[in-house]
C-alpha cells in the first residue's frame, strides 16, 4: 500500500476517507504516516481483556464513557493516531473521536519502539489528553502520565501491572489487572 507523504491532520483524514478501510492499516503521528503494528495472539488477547476491564471499571465508577479499540483521534495540526485504547465520551454522529472528548489513552509498549512512544506522548500532551497509560505487557508494568502543559506531562509514576491501575483523572476508575497475562 502506498501512503501519502508526511502531512497535516486534515489532508491525512481526507486521503484516509477515500481509501478502502479493509486495506488501510496506518495512522498519522507527528506528520509521519505509520503502519499499524501486528500483534501476536497473546498481545491481542491481553489488549482486548484490558479494554473490557476498563469498560467494566467505567461502569462501576458510574462514568458515561466508552473504551474503544484503535479509534482515530484527530490531533491537529499533524496527527491522527489510533491509540490501542481510547476512553472517551462520545456524541452521536461523529466520524472520529474529537480530542476534547478523550479522557484517557492507553498504549501498549509491545506495539511501539520506545522513541515512538515518546513521540506519541508528546502529541498527546500537546493535544491536552488528560491522562495516558503506557503499559509494557512483557515487563508487566504501567507508567501513568497526567497534567499536560507546554507539550509535556508534568506528572508521572510507574507501578507493577499486577497491582491494578487507578486513574488519576477519572474519579473512582480502578482497573483490575490480576491474571491479565
Number of C-alpha atoms within 10 A of each C-alpha: 8 5 15 12 10 17 18 20 22 16 13 23 18 11 12 16 9 8 10 8 9 6 8 14 13 17 24 24 24 20 18 18 20 14 13 16 11 11 12 10 9 11 17 12 14 18 23 16 15 20 22 15 18 23 20 18 18 22 14 12 14 12 15 10 17 20 24 21 16 15 18 22 23 23 25 16 15 21 28 29 24 22 19 20 23 25 23 20 16 15 10 5 6 8 10 13 21 16 18 14 15 20 20 22 23 22 23 20 19 18 17 15 9 11 9 13 16 13 13 19 24 18 23 25 23 17 21 22 23 21 26 26 23 19 22 18 19 11 11 14 17 24 16 20 25 22 18 21 14 12 14 19 22 12 12 14 10 13 14 15 21 15 13 15 20 15 18 18 14 15 12 15 21 19 20 18 19 10 8 15 16
